[in-house]
Amino acid sequence: MIKKIVVYFLIVCLCAIVSFSNVISLDRMEIVFNDPPYDSGMKKALTNFVDSAASSIALAAYSLRGSVLRDALLKAAKRGVKIRVVADDSNIWNFYILKSKGIKVRFDASPSLMHNKFIIVDDRKVWTGSTNFTHMGLNFHNNNSIIIDATPVARDFERDFEQMWNGDFHENKRADRYHEFSVDGTPVETFFSPEDGIEEEIIKSISRARKGVYIEMYSFTDYRIANALRILLSRGIDVKILLDEDWNTQNKYSIYYKLDEHDPLFKHIRLDGNKIGLLHDKVMIIDPEGSKPTVITGSYNYTKSANYRNDENAVFIYSSGVAKVYYKEFLKLWSEGKTKR
């Protein structure tokens, strides 16, 4: 971690000079990737999204550091947009700045995490993904965010938000029977934890793979998901897993930390090549060139805490176009990754 911090300071000036766009629009979806250390367009996409609000913003945020989202929210409040925020109580400073300006904020004070990173604008559009609203999250960690412009999807996120706004976090939330939506003909499913059993939905999706499963993951401890991937390997299906190096080589609960070199998964794992930040993505791509291409993204790490304790979200998108965009990004990060031991 010290090495990454040193390189981070050496490269800050370069980031102010070089800019690359990594924002892809597909029908009523917009996908944004970080490209550390360059300005990928993530900050601009975020401010544009908040600036588009005409009447309401609902924000569920694990953390809020730095000025990008904070200032965009304050600007929206000044023009009369109704703003409500639910937040984890472990990262409170900027949230209190919002409160001091009259924005309503409610905290989750439980030991579990309110780990979401989603924004609902005008009951119509949703921003979600792995990106924490922090300086590092927006600039130096590998993250992805997706904007979905579809009222039914936004309302499903709002249902989850309203439960947290009313004080029902974690195991107190009620499950929703309806998860399936169509966004201009693209099937989309939304799930929230702990009430919806995201782990089981991911395992079901893995079992349907016919050609390949490709994963970018910050934290991976879930042995059931790991076992589902081993079954794929036994069937001759391609599996590639890219993990954050810092977390997975230092945490004894990581599947990588515990892997024996003879484990079939071992040679299918690489560690990320980001020298100045984290691989913070939580992405699975299934059969990107197959008959039912699938992308799973959101705030959900592959851990038991994410499934049983934390407030999280996962979006399942069944789209060849979306899968190809995410797969292209995966291949780029995979090529930069490395094996270790």
Long-range contacts (C-beta under 8 A, 24 or more apart in sequence): 1-246, 3-275, 4-246, 4-274, 4-275, 4-276, 4-277, 7-275, 7-276, 8-37, 8-140, 8-276, 8-277, 11-37, 11-276, 12-37, 15-39, 15-139, 24-325, 26-319, 26-321, 26-322, 26-325, 27-183, 27-184, 27-186, 27-321, 28-148, 28-149, 28-150, 28-183, 28-184, 29-146, 29-147, 29-148, 29-149, 29-183, 29-186, 29-317, 29-322, 30-146, 30-147, 30-149, 31-144, 31-145, 31-146, 31-147, 31-322, 31-325, 31-326, 32-129, 32-144, 32-145, 32-146, 32-147, 33-142, 33-143, 33-144, 33-329, 34-131, 34-138, 34-139, 34-140, 34-141, 34-142, 34-143, 34-144, 36-139, 36-140, 36-141, 36-142, 36-274, 36-276, 36-277, 37-139, 37-140, 37-276, 39-139, 42-131, 42-138, 42-139, 42-143, 42-145, 43-68, 43-138, 43-139, 45-145, 45-147, 46-72, 46-127, 46-131, 46-133, 46-138, 46-145, 47-72, 49-119, 49-121, 49-125, 49-127, 49-147, 50-75, 50-76, 50-119, 50-121, 51-75, 51-76, 52-121, 52-122, 52-125, 53-81, 53-121, 53-122, 54-81, 54-122, 55-81, 55-82, 55-122, 56-81, 56-82, 56-83, 56-84, 56-120, 56-121, 56-122, 56-123, 57-81, 57-82, 57-83, 57-84, 57-119, 57-120, 57-121, 58-83, 58-84, 58-85, 58-119, 58-120, 58-157, 58-158, 58-161, 58-165, 59-83, 59-84, 59-85, 59-86, 59-87, 59-118, 59-119, 59-120, 60-85, 60-86, 60-87, 60-114, 60-116, 60-117, 60-118, 60-119, 60-160, 60-161, 60-164, 60-311, 61-85, 61-86, 61-87, 61-88, 61-95, 61-116, 61-117, 61-132, 61-133, 62-87, 62-88, 62-90, 62-91, 62-113, 62-114, 62-115, 62-116, 62-117, 62-132, 62-299, 63-88, 63-90, 63-91, 63-132, 63-133, 63-134, 63-137, 64-91, 64-94, 64-95, 64-98, 64-133, 64-134, 65-91, 65-93, 65-94, 65-133, 65-134, 65-135, 65-136, 66-94, 66-133, 66-134, 66-135, 66-138, 68-133, 68-135, 68-138, 69-133, 70-94, 70-97, 70-98, 73-98, 73-103, 74-98, 74-101, 74-103, 77-101, 77-102, 77-103, 84-161, 84-165, 86-114, 86-161, 86-164, 86-165, 87-114, 88-113, 88-114, 88-115, 106-164, 106-165, 106-167, 108-164, 108-169, 108-170, 108-311, 110-169, 110-170, 112-169, 112-170, 112-305, 112-309, 112-310, 112-311, 113-305, 113-309, 113-310, 113-311, 114-164, 114-169, 114-310, 114-311, 115-299, 115-306, 115-310, 115-311, 115-312, 116-299, 116-311, 116-312, 116-313, 117-145, 117-299, 118-157, 118-161, 118-299, 118-313, 120-154, 120-157, 120-158, 120-161, 121-154, 123-151, 123-154, 123-155, 123-158, 124-149, 124-150, 124-151, 124-154, 125-149, 125-150, 125-154, 126-150, 126-153, 126-154, 126-157, 128-157, 128-297, 128-298, 128-299, 128-313, 128-315, 129-297, 129-298, 129-299, 130-218, 130-280, 130-281, 130-282, 130-283, 130-297, 130-298, 130-299, 131-280, 132-280, 136-277, 136-278, 137-280, 139-277, 140-274, 140-276, 140-277, 141-274, 141-277, 141-278, 141-279, 141-280, 142-216, 142-272, 142-274, 142-277, 142-278, 142-279, 142-280, 142-281, 142-333, 143-280, 143-281, 144-281, 144-283, 144-297, 144-326, 144-329, 146-297, 146-315, 146-317, 148-183, 148-188, 148-315, 149-183, 150-181, 150-183, 150-184, 150-188, 152-181, 153-181, 153-183, 153-188, 153-190, 156-181, 156-190, 157-190, 157-313, 160-192, 160-311, 160-313, 164-311, 169-311, 170-194, 170-309, 170-310, 170-311, 171-195, 171-309, 173-311, 186-317, 186-318, 186-319, 186-322, 187-317, 187-318, 187-319, 188-315, 188-316, 188-317, 188-318, 189-315, 189-316, 190-313, 190-314, 190-315, 190-316, 191-313, 191-314, 191-315, 191-316, 192-311, 192-312, 192-313, 192-314, 193-300, 193-306, 193-307, 193-308, 193-310, 193-311, 193-312, 193-313, 193-314, 194-307, 194-308, 194-309, 194-310, 194-311, 194-312, 197-307, 198-300, 198-306, 198-307, 198-312, 198-314, 199-224, 199-225, 199-304, 199-306, 199-307, 201-314, 201-316, 202-284, 202-296, 202-302, 202-314, 203-228, 205-284, 205-286, 205-294, 205-296, 205-316, 206-232, 206-284, 206-286, 207-231, 208-286, 208-292, 209-237, 209-286, 209-287, 210-237, 210-287, 210-290, 210-291, 211-237, 211-238, 211-287, 211-289, 211-290, 212-237, 212-238, 212-239, 212-240, 212-286, 212-287, 212-288, 213-237, 213-238, 213-239, 213-240, 213-284, 213-285, 213-286, 213-287, 214-239, 214-240, 214-284, 214-285, 214-286, 214-288, 214-327, 214-330, 214-334, 215-239, 215-240, 215-241, 215-242, 215-283, 215-284, 215-285, 216-242, 216-279, 216-281, 216-282, 216-283, 216-330, 216-333, 217-241, 217-242, 217-243, 217-244, 217-279, 217-281, 217-282, 217-283, 217-301, 217-302, 218-243, 218-244, 218-247, 218-278, 218-279, 218-280, 218-281, 218-282, 218-301, 219-244, 219-247, 219-248, 219-251, 219-254, 219-301, 219-302, 219-303, 220-248, 220-254, 220-255, 220-256, 220-301, 220-302, 220-303, 221-251, 221-253, 221-254, 221-255, 221-302, 221-303, 221-304, 222-255, 222-302, 222-303, 222-304, 222-307, 223-255, 225-302, 226-255, 226-265, 229-265, 229-268, 230-263, 230-264, 230-265, 233-264, 233-265, 233-268, 234-264, 239-265, 239-268, 240-268, 240-270, 240-330, 240-334, 241-265, 241-268, 241-269, 241-270, 242-269, 242-270, 242-271, 242-272, 242-279, 242-330, 242-333, 242-334, 242-337, 243-269, 243-270, 243-271, 243-272, 243-279, 244-271, 244-272, 244-278, 244-279, 244-280, 245-271, 245-272, 245-279, 245-340, 246-278, 247-278, 249-340, 261-341, 267-339, 269-339, 270-334, 270-337, 270-338, 270-339, 271-337, 271-338, 271-339, 271-340, 272-333, 272-336, 272-337, 273-333, 273-336, 273-337, 273-338, 274-336, 279-333, 283-326, 283-330, 285-323, 285-326, 285-327, 285-330, 286-323, 287-323, 288-320, 288-323, 288-324, 288-326, 288-327, 289-324, 289-327, 292-318, 293-318, 293-319, 293-320, 293-322, 293-323, 293-324, 294-318, 294-323, 295-319, 295-322, 295-323, 295-326, 297-326
